[in-house]
C-alpha cells in the first residue's frame, strides 16, 4: 500500500469508530454484510472502501440488520451513480470549512443513561447559500454526526431526532432549493428501507419556529416527500411537546422544552476538531473522483 492510499484511509477512518472488540452478534452481522457484497456484481468492486469501522458504524445504526443495510447500499448506489450522478459530482468538500465556521449544526450531549435518540439541531439562519450549496451543507452535517458518534456505540444505535430551527428563513434560501433538486433528494429518501427499520433510525424531524413562509413552502413541496417520511415531520411555532414526546425533557435544552441550560447542552468544538485533519478534504475529493471515474462520469467532475 503506497503512502497516498494509506493517508487516504487514515483520513477517512478518523471519522469512524476505531477498530475494537465486537459482540458475537456484531461480528456475525459484519460477516453477513460482506458475504452479500461478495455475491453482488455491482458492489463487490467497491468492497475495498467498505472498511470494518465504517461497516460496524452503519450496522449499529441499522440495528445489525445486514440485509436491509445491503439493500439500502445497493439502492443508494443506483440512485447516485446511475440515475442522478450529479448528486456526487457537485459535492465540493472545499466548502466544508465555510460550513464548519458557520455554527449551523449542533449535536446534543448525551450521558450514559440516556436511552432517547441522538439530537441534531440545524439552524437555518446560519446558512449562507453563497458559500455552500445545500448538498454540501447536508453532507457536512452527516459527517459531523458520524464524527460525534464514533466513540459511542450507544449513540450509534439510538436513532436520530432532527430539530430544524427555521428562524431566519429567507427567500434566498427558498430560491436555492429547486423542484429538480428536491426530486433528486426525494429519490434518496425514498430508498427501500423497511418501515420497521426506518422507525428505529429516524425518530422524527421537527421544524420549530415555523412561520407562514415555512408553512407555505412546506406545503408547496409536500408532494415530493415520501409518505413514510412525511409522517415523521412536524411543523410548530412554539409547541415543543413534539420534541418532549420523543426525548426526555431532562436531557433537552431549555429552548426545546427541556431543563438544561442552552449554553451547556451541546458538544463544543466538534466541527473544528473534525476539520483539523488537513488530509480530510483531499481524501473526500479523491473518493468523489474515484467514484465518478469508476462509473464513467469523469467528465462531470
Secondary structure as UniProt FT lines:
FT   HELIX           3..13
FT   TURN            14..15
FT   HELIX           24..38
FT   TURN            41..43
FT   HELIX           44..49
FT   HELIX           52..61
FT   TURN            62..64
FT   HELIX           66..77
FT   HELIX           78..83
FT   HELIX           86..89
FT   HELIX           93..95
FT   HELIX           96..102
FT   STRAND          105..108
FT   TURN            112..113
FT   STRAND          118..123
FT   HELIX           124..126
FT   TURN            129..131
FT   HELIX           134..149
FT   TURN            150..151
FT   HELIX           153..157
FT   STRAND          160..165
FT   TURN            167..168
FT   HELIX           171..176
FT   HELIX           179..189
FT   HELIX           195..201
FT   STRAND          202..208
FT   HELIX           212..221
FT   HELIX           222..224
FT   HELIX           227..230
FT   TURN            231..232
FT   STRAND          233..235
FT   HELIX           241..244
FT   TURN            245..246
FT   HELIX           249..251
FT   HELIX           254..256
FT   HELIX           262..264
FT   HELIX           270..275
FT   HELIX           279..294
FT   TURN            295..296
FT   HELIX           298..300
//
